[in-house]
Amino acid sequence: MHIIFGGAPISLQMWIFIIAVSLIVFIIIELEKWIRKLPLHPF
């Protein structure tokens, strides 16, 4: 599969970056959902 798609292994640094960015996006989305549930928010 690596030959067909030209894939390469992901380094540990890249895994840490991917997980960090994913976690930040997850937290932002969860905060938005929490804020929308507050009774003071008109939406």
Long-range contacts (C-beta under 8 A, 24 or more apart in sequence): none
